[in-house]
Structures are given as C-alpha cells and as structure tokens.
C-alpha cells in the first residue's frame, strides 16, 4: 500500500504540477498523518520538494521546484516571537523564493545585513508576540518590511532613556550607538542600515522617520497611529553601494564604530533659534564617538549660546574628540568661529 500511495502522489504531480497533503487525504481517504508519512519519504528520496509554509505549503516534483521557486518574488511570513533566529528566517526566504537569484553580491550583502539586523531588533526589543516579515523583488527594487506589535521603538527609547517626548527619542536614535539593551546590542544596527538603504523608514507612535539617501536627506513626518513598529527598507538591485564602504566611512583604522553625523536642524523644537539647551540635547551621548560631524544644512542661524556650548565648552571638556561641521552658512559660520576664537 505504501508503494501505491507514493505512486499515486507522483502520478498526481505529473497531472497537476503541485499537490497538497489535504488533496491526497481526499483521494485515498486515509488520515492526514498517515498520508504525510509518504510525502516525507518521497521528499527524503529527493523525488519531490516542499514549496511554501503553513497553509500555503504544497509539494512539487523535485525537477520543477527550482523553476517554481525562481518565479516566487514575494514572500510574507507571520512569525511567533519565541526562539526565533533571524539567520534561519533569511535562509528560509532564500530557499523558498527566487528573490536573491542572480542578485549582485554587493546588494545581497546589504540585504543580508539590513534584514537580519532589523528582525533581530524586533525579536529582542519589541516584546511583541508576533512579528510579520515580507520581502519582494520587482521593478528593479528589492525591499523588505519588518512589523511588530509591541511597545514601539520611540516609546521604548523614551522610556528607557528617560526622555521627555518622542521627538527626543528620534533625535537620540539618529546619533547612532544608542540602544536600550547595551549588554546585547551595540546600537549600530539602525545606524548602518539607514546608511546602506536607498530609502529606509521607521514608523511608530504617530511618527515616521524617513532616510532618503537618494535625495541625501532625512525627514520626520506625522503618521497614522501605529501599534508597535514598522520598518521598511528599499534598495536598487543595481546599487553601486558596498556595505564595507559604509562601515569604513564611520569607523576608525581598527574598524570600530567611532564616527557619527548629526543633522542639527532635526533638533529644533518650537522655534528656529538654536539655543544652548538644544546644543546639550544634541551633544548627549556623543562622547562615545571619536569624531562628530555636525551638518547645518537647512539651519538659518544659531544662537551664541549654542555655538559656545558645542565649540568651546563641550570641546574643552572632550579634547580628544574631533568636532567637524559642514553646510554652515555665513550666519552659522560667524557664531562657530566666534566660539572657537574665545577658547
């Protein structure tokens, strides 16, 4: 009878190209557990292959599996956040789809890094019972989403670091090396992921933080209420970026993460006048870096107190740290030079 059932499975696959265990249960009238045994035997013999997961799983002839997988360019998974391993999930996506087929190595390296880092963050930080992941490749773009239904990244940072509001949490996140779990994480995952994407955004708690590396800009926008955190990552499959180049740009000779760039205009609160207190907000935590680059793009002017706090007070207290600046107009530059000359 075993040979008969296996024979029927193979005959059905020649007719239908794919078949589910439930289909064979209807045909043979045997129990699901009993029929499944023969599917497993045929699979172990290398005659059939399993495609898909859970209620979408079906079997095909092994000779057809590669072609079918090649045509699968979108995958969605709902994961139970218990004993999850981001590396295993990525390997399963690669085995079950053609998303990574013939993808240039530099793009593949970036996707490997970004996806595993973002999924690991959701596993370790979100406190969500379920995590949804999706990945697709279409119209020259390869992208993924990681969605959890937990505390929300901005709420988590705000709570753990005793900050006043979500904007302060976003500002902390933008610096890099900020983590709510320093024993397990260096805080570099989001920083390097945001630098390696074409477009990367984080949506949580009515805010959306957008890194647009095509436009070379960062935006903060209001968004619909989101429970938990939604991460979206997009990359051209023809990207010229190299992951190691991104690491090197913000690392020293020993390849430690020791450089950061801070957009000053993102630290404005209720007015355009950048004050001493706002300078302290920017500088909080930057002692972890050896080199800090302050980007004054979009800043019309800064107060004397701001410039003095950064370029005289903080610099004199951290003489081994290097503070650089860029995109400073003549108003900002005047205040910076004045503070430096008063040292």
N, C-alpha and C positions, 0 to 999 in steps of 0.2 A: 504493500500500500504506500510506503514511503516513496518508493521509486515512481509510483503512479502520480502522487501529488506533485512531486518535483517535475515530472514530465508535463503535467497539466500547467504548472506555473510557467515553464519555458514555452509551451505552445501558446499560452495566452499572451505572453510577451511578444511573440512573433506576430500575433494578430493586432495587439493593442498598443505596443511600444512601451507602455507603462502599466503597472498594476499595483493595487493596494492590498494589504492583508485582508481588509474587510471584503474586497471583491472575491477573494479565494474562499473566505468563510461562506459566502452566499453560494458559491459554485459547489463546494464539497460538503457543506452542511456540518463540518467539523468545528470544534471550538477555536477561538482566536489563538489561544496559547499553543494548541496543537499545530495549527497551520503555520504559525510564526516560526516554529522549530525548523520547518523545511526551507523557509525563506533564509533563515540564518545559515543553514547548511549550504545552500546554493551560493550565498554570499561568501562564505568561508572557502568554497571551492573556486571562487573567482569567476563564477558564471553570471552573477547579477550584482548590481550596485544599488545602494540606497541613496535616493535624492530627497533633499528637504528634511524638515524637522517636524516633530509632533504630528498635528492633524494634517499637515501638508506633505508628510513623508510618503514616498512611493518607490517602487522598485522598477529598474530598467535592466535590459541586458548590458553586461559589462562593456561590450563593444560600442554601445550607444551612449554610455554615461559621460564620456569626455565631451562629446559634441553637445549634449544637453546642458552640462554644466557650463560650457563655454557661452551658451546663449543666455544664461541667467546673469543679468547685470544689475539686479536689485535684490536686496535681502533685508528682511525685517525679523527681529527676534525679540521676544519678551523673556527676560531672564529673572529668575528668582535670586535675590541677593543673599545667597548663602553658599559659602565655599566656592565662590566664583573666581576664575582666573582669567584675566584679560588676554593673556597669551593664547590660551586654549580657544577662547571665543574667536580671536583673529584667525587662528589656524583653521577653525571650522568654516569660517566665511570663505577662506581661500580654497578649501577643499570642495565646498558646496556650490561655488559660483565661478564665473569667468571674469570677475571684476578686476583681478590682478593679472590676467593673461596678457602677456606682451606689454605690460606697463613698464616704462623705463625705470631703471634701477633707482635713480635719484628720487623719482616720485614715489616709488614703492617704499623706500627708506623713510621718507617723510610721513607717509600714511601709517606705516607700522608704528613709528614713534608717537605720532599725534593720537591715533586711535587708542593705543594701549595706555597712554598717559591719562587721557580723558575718561576712559572706562574705569581705570584704577581709582581716579579721584572720586567717581560716583560710588564705587564699591566701598571705599574706605571712609568717605566723609559725609555722604548724603543721609545715612540712616534710613534709606528707602528700602522697602521690602521687595520692590520690583524695579528693574531698570530696562528700558526699551532702547535697543540699538538698531540702527538701519545704516545701510551703505549702498551706494549706487554709482554707476558709471554711465554717463550719457552726455551727448553734445560736447565731447571733449573735456568734460569735467569729471573728476572723481570726488565724491563727498561722503560724509557720514554725519549722523546725529546720535547723541547720547542723551537720553532723557531719564531723569529720576523724579521721584515724587516725595522727596524728603524735605529737609529743613530749608533748603535754598542756599546757594553759595554766598550771597551777600548777607543774608541773615546770620549764617554761620560765622562768617568773618567778623561781623558787627558784634555778635555775642561773645566770641572767644577773645577778641582783642579789645573789648570794652569801648567800642566806638559809638558815636552819637547817632549816626544815621547811615543809610545805605550808600549815600554818595561818598562818605568817608571810607566805607568798606571797599567801594570800587577803586578809590584812589590808592588805597593800600595794595590792592590786587595788582594795579598797574605797575608798581615798582619792581615786582619780582621778589623772590626769596621770602615771600610772605606765606605762611602756612599755619593752619590751626592744629597741625599734628607734627611738630618738629622732630619727634623721635622716629617717625616713619617716612616723612617726606621732606625734601629739600626746598620745596616751594618753586622749583624751576619749571615744572610741567606746563602750566598755563602760559608762563612767560615765553618759553621756546616754541610752544605750539602756536601761539599768537603771531610769532615772528615768521614761522615757516609756511603759514597758510597764504592763499591769495585773499580769501575773506574768511574771517572767523568771528563768530559772535556767541555771547553768553546771555541768555535771557532768564531772569529770575526776579521775583518780587516787584513787578511793575517796571522793571528797568531792563534795557537791552544795551550791552556793551559791545560795540562793533569795531573790529580791527580790519580796516580795508587797506591791505598792503599794495593793492593796485593803485589806489589813489594816494597811498602813503599817508593815511590819516586814521584817527581814532575818534569814534563818536559815542556819545551816551544819549540814548533816547528813552522816552516813556514807552511802555509796552503794556499789553493786556495782562491781567493778573495771571501769574504762572505759579502753580504749586510745584515746589522743587526747583530743578534747574534743567534748562535745555541748552545743550552745546551743539553748534553747527559748524562744520569745517568744510571748506571748498578749496580745491586745488586743480589747476590745469594739468591734464595728463602730459602735456608737453612742457611743463615748467623747466626752467633752467636752474632753479634753486638746488643747492646741495645742503643737506642737513648739517654736515660738518662745518660748512662755512658759517652757518648761523651760530653754531656753538662757539666757533673761533672768534666771531665778532664780539661776543660778550664774555670771553674767557681770557685768562692770562696764559703764560707760557706752560703752566702745569695743567691747563685746561679746566681750572676751577671756575665756577660761575662767579665773576667778580666785577662785572660792569653792568650798569643799567642806564636807560634813557627815560627821563621823566618829562611828560608834556605839561608845562606849567599852566596852560590855560584850562586844563581839566580840573584844576584845584580852586577855581573860582567858585564862590558860593552865591552870595546875593548881590555882589557888585563887581565892577571891573577893576577896582583898585586892589592890587595885590599887596596885602599887609604883612606885618611881622608874624602875626599868629598863623597866617596861611603859609608862610615860609616854614614855620616849625612843623606844620602838618605835612608839608612836602618832605622835610628832612627826616621825619620819624622813621627809623629803621634803615636809613641809608648808610649808617656806619658799618653795615655788613659788606658793603662793596668797597673796592679799592678805587674805582673810577665811576663818577656820576656825570652824566651829560644832561643838562637842563635845556629843553627845547622851548624857546619862547615864541614859536610860531603862533600867530593869532593874538598875541598879547600886545596891546597898545602902549601900556606903561606899567611900571611897578613903583610901589612906594619906596621911599628911602629906607624905611624900617625893614622891608622885605629884603632889599639888596644887602643891607648891613647884616641882617641875621644870617644870610647864606654865605656871603663872600668875605665877611670879616669874623663874626662871632663863631659860626659853625666851623669855618675853615681853620681858625686859630686853635680850636679845640680838637681838631682832627687833622693835624698837619701832614700825616702820612697818606691822607686821602686826596685824590685829584678831582676837582670840580671843573668841568668844562661847560661851555654854553654854545648854543647855535641859534640862528634865526632871530637874533635880537635886533630890533630897530634902533634908531638913534636915541629915542627916549629911554628905552631899557638899557642900552649900552652906556648912556651917561650915568645912570644910577649904579650900574655894576662897577664902572671904572672909579667912580667916587668912593664906593665902599672899599674897593681894593687898595686905593691910594691912602685911605685913612688907617690902614693896618699899622 
